Amino acid sequence: MSESPSHSANPRMERMQRVQTAIEKTRMATAKLWNPWETVVEKGVEINKIKAPAGGGQVPETIPPSRAFTDYGSLKLRLLAKSVDIDTPTAQNFADIALKLKDKYVEVGRTNYRTLDSANCTLFACCVLGMLADDSRLLGKGVKVELFNLVESTGASGHAYVVVGRADGDPQDVDSYGHDCFFIDVWYARQRRTEPGTRSVKAATPDDAAGFWDETFIKDLIKSEGLRKKGVTVNLVPKLLFTSDDLTTFGLSKY
């Protein structure tokens, strides 16, 4: 386990430390990757030692909070509805379909986070949410929790990660996320060799962040400054929204 950064009491630091410690107690901390990125792998990390054959199929598709019934074609709607045992999708039951998919997503995370052997970023993020759902003490009460996807205009597959405590505002403006915010990205950490890169938990701002501030992660991955300079459009898309209070109710077949 990595050494804990020293810190005076503040809510974000305490949450970050609890989450980091919890991750290190699971198999996520040593799980191999289906899809390491050469642009992320830190010099000195041997890709063959962290890479595993791709699996697939575990993580169910979800409906982002920004999407409406009219955003989907009829075939896609039928497939989404069928995956949660609803025969006929309608505008009236669309919210119920989205809720059941959300529940199914967290269930997969709860089931896999302790024993994960290998994953892509999508499954890592799913498992992180499952872990947070499984232990309400990690975040405490009233904290916003989001699943995000970083999407490039190049047509690349994108990148999934978890954001905790983001202030209300434009998700594209990373500098506005606020002092209470932090990221959780096990996939990224597994490709790094030195701290703070090896920490799955990353503060969104450097103030009072101690060993959780990872400027390389923020600039190169989240802000994608290199890609943007090349003219690539990068969008940060919220895919799921929870509070720490309601997250604990998901993944238990209650919905």
N, C-alpha and C positions, 0 to 999 in steps of 0.2 A: 504494500500500500504506500502511496506517495505521502510525503510529509505534509501535514496540514499547514497552510499559511497562517501566521499569527494575525489576529484581528481583534479589534474592539467590537463590542456588541453592536451589530446593525442587522436589520432583518434580511437584507439580500445576502450578505456574507454568510449568515447562519444557514440560510436555505441552500446556498451554493455548496457549502461544506457538507451538509447532510446528504444532498443529492450525490455529490462526488463520492463520498464514503459508501453510500448505498450501492452505486454502480460497481465500485471496486470489490464488493462482496458477492457479485454475480458473475456468471460466465460471460456476460457482455464484455467485461474488461479484458478478456483474452480471446474472444471470438475472432475467427478469420473473416476475410472479406471476399465477396463474390466479385466486386467491381472496384478495386483500388484505382485511383487516378494518378497518373504519373506527375501531373501538375500539383498534386497534394502530397505525395509521398516525400518525406523529408530525406535529405541526403544521409546515407548510412543505413537506411532501412532496406532490408532485402525483400523485395516484393514477393518472391517465391515462398518466403516464410510466413507471410501474412495473408496470402491468397488461398482461396478454396474454390472448388468447382461450384458453379452457380446452382442454387436451388430455385425455388419459385412457388408461387401459388398460395402462400400462406396468408398474405395480407389482403383483406377485402378492399374493394373500391369504396370510396365514400363520396358524399355529396357536399361540396363546400358550402359554408353559410351564405355566400354571395350568389349562389346559383338558384334559379327558379325552375318551376316545372316546364315553362316554355323554352328554356335553354337547351332542352334535350329532345332528340328525335324519338319516335315511338319505339323503335327497336331497342335503343339504349335504355329507355325507361322500363321496357319489359324485362330486360336482362337484370337491371338493378332491383326491380321489384321481386323477380323470381328468386334472387339470391337471399332474400329475407322472407320467402314464403308468402308473398303477396301476389295474387293472380293477376289483377288488373290495376295498373297504375293510373291514378287520376290526379287532378289538381287538388282534390280534397284529401287524398291520402299521401300526397307527396312528402309532407313534413314527417309523417310516420315512417315512410320508407327511409328518409334521411336519418331519423333517430335510430332505427333498427340497424342500419349500416354502421353508424357511429358506435353503437353498442357492440356489434360484432367485431369491429376493428379493435376496440379496447380488450375484448375477450381474447383475441389472438395475442396481444401484448402481455396480458396477465399470464397466459398459458406458457409463453416461451422465454420470458426475460431471465429466469433463474438458470436455465439449462441451455442457453443458446450456444451452438457450436460455430456457426458461420451465418453471415447475413449480408444483404446490401443495405444502403442507407435507409431504404423504405422500411425494412424489417427492424433495423436498429431503432428508428424513431418510434415505431409501433411498440416495441418492447419497453422503451423509456416511458411511454405513456402508460403502459401496463404496470410498470413498477410504481409510478406516481399514484396510479389508481389504487394500488394494493396497500399503500402505506400513507395514510393521511397526515402523519407527523412530518413527512419530508418537507412539505411546503407550508403547512398551517392553513389557516382559513382565509377565504376571500382573495385568492391569488389567480390572476388570469393565466391560463395555459393554452397554448396554440400549437397545432401542427402546421408547419410551413413547407412550401415547396419552392425551390429556386429553379426558375425556368428560363432557358436561354433561347434566343431567336435562331440559333444554329440548328435547332431540332434535336439537340442532345436530350438524354432521358431525364435530366433534371436532378435535383438533390433535395431530399427530405431531412428535416431537422425540427427540433422542438424549441419553442420560445416561451419563456416564463416571465410574467410580470410586465409585459410591454404596455407602455402608456397608450391611451387612445390617440389615434392619428393615422397618417399615411404610412402603410406598411413598407413603402418604397424608401422612406426617409429613415434610414437606420440610426442617424444621429438623434432622432426624436424619440427613440424607444425608451429613454429615461433611466434614471439611476437605479430603479428597482428591478430592471430587466436583466435577464441572462439567457444564454443559449445552452442547449444540451445537444452535443453532436459526438456520439461514440464512434461513428464511422470515421470522422476526421481524426479523432484522437488515436485510433488504432494505426494510423499511417504516419504518426510522428514519433520521433525518437527522444526529444528533449522537452522539458517543461518550459513554458506552460502548454505547449502543443499537446502533450500526452494527457492533459486533463480533459475529460469529456465536457465539463462545465466551463463556460466562457462568459465573463461579464460583458455586458453591452457597452459599458462606459468604464474608463480607467480609474475614476475616483473611488477610493476605498475598496479597490478590487484585489489588492495584494497579488497572490500568485494565480489569480483567475483571469487576469487581463492578458489576452492573446491578440496583439495587434495584427500579426500575420493572418490569423484566421478571419478577423473582421475585414481587413483590406482586401485580401486575396480571394476569399471565398464568399463571404456574405455580401460585401460591396462589389466584388468581382471587378476591381479597378482595372486590372490588366485586360480583361475581356472588353470592358466598356471603351477603353482607349483604342481597341481594334475595331470599334463600331458595332460590337455585338450588343443587342438589347437584352437586358436581364430583368426579369420581373420576380418579385418576392410575393408569393401567393399564399394567403391564409387558407388552409384546407379544412381544419377543424378547430372549433372553439369550445373551451370548457372553463369553469372555475375549479379551483382546487376542491371546493365543496361538492360540486356535482360530479366531478371526475370519478370520485370514489364509488359512485352508484352505477357506473358503466362497466360492461364486461361481465355482468352477473345475470344476464338474461331477464332483467327486470322490465325491459321496454318492448 
